[in-house]
Amino acid sequence: MTLIQHLGTEHGFLFSFAGAESIVAIMIDNLKGMEILHRIESGLRVTMVIEVGKKHGPWMNQYSIFFISMLLVIVTAATVGYFGFYSAWRFRIARAQSENQVSLCVPLLF
């Protein structure tokens, strides 16, 4: 068994075992790692059992990706909708000004 301490970090200890090449890393918190280290240093024989636990997944799972995708679709639809209404409003104002200018240019014949 090899005991490696990451200096300057609070991540604890990384244990690697001969014959366990498929295991990438086993993380133990700092307090438990210090307890194991003190027992090893005092000459006590330490035996550990590794059980299969919950897989530590990435910080983004399928639900958060779905939520972000739906949020992006909603924001895009709102932006396109606002641009459409704003363009129609500007077109209507420009048309009204154009009609107003045309009516001012037409001479009144009495």
Buried (B, 14 or more C-beta within 10 A) or exposed (E): EEEEBEEEEEEBBBBBEEEEEEEEEBEBEBEEBBEBBEEEEEEEEEEEEEEEEEEEEEEEEEEEEEEEEEEEEEEEEEEEEEEEEEEEEEEEEEEEEEEEEEEEEEEEEE
